[in-house]
Amino acid sequence: MECNSFGYYFNENLKALGLPTFNEAYSSAKNITEIVAGIGSYIW
């Protein structure tokens, strides 16, 4: 995966803005994605 430099750049921007870091946002998004995927697989 070639997102390391992007992730680092993204992290630094979020820190500068005082927002959650990419890792924090990613873990939240992953949880949401898993929930949505679970609902989606249930529906489909």
N, C-alpha and C positions, 0 to 999 in steps of 0.2 A: 504494500500500500504506500502510495506516494503522498500521504497527507501529513507527514511529520512536520515539514517546514510550514505548511499551511496552518496546521494545528498550533504550532508555536507562535506564528504571526498572529493568529486569531486570539490566542491566550493573552498575548501582550496587549493587544487592542482592548480586550475585555477588562484586563486589570487596570489599564489606563482610564477606562470609563467607569470603573468601580462596579462592574457587573460580574456575575458568576463566571468562573473560568470555564474553558471549553470542556474540561474533564467533568466538572460538576454538571454543566448543561448536558453533556453527552450521557452521563449516567441517568439523568432525569428523562432525557429523550428516549434512551434505551428502554427504560421502564414503561414509558408511554407507548413506545413502538410494540413492546411485547404484549401489552394489554390490547392494543388495537389489533395486532396480529391474532391474538387469541379470539377476540370478538369476530374478526374477519373470517378466521377458519371455522368458527362456530356457525356463522351465517352461510358461508359458502360450503 
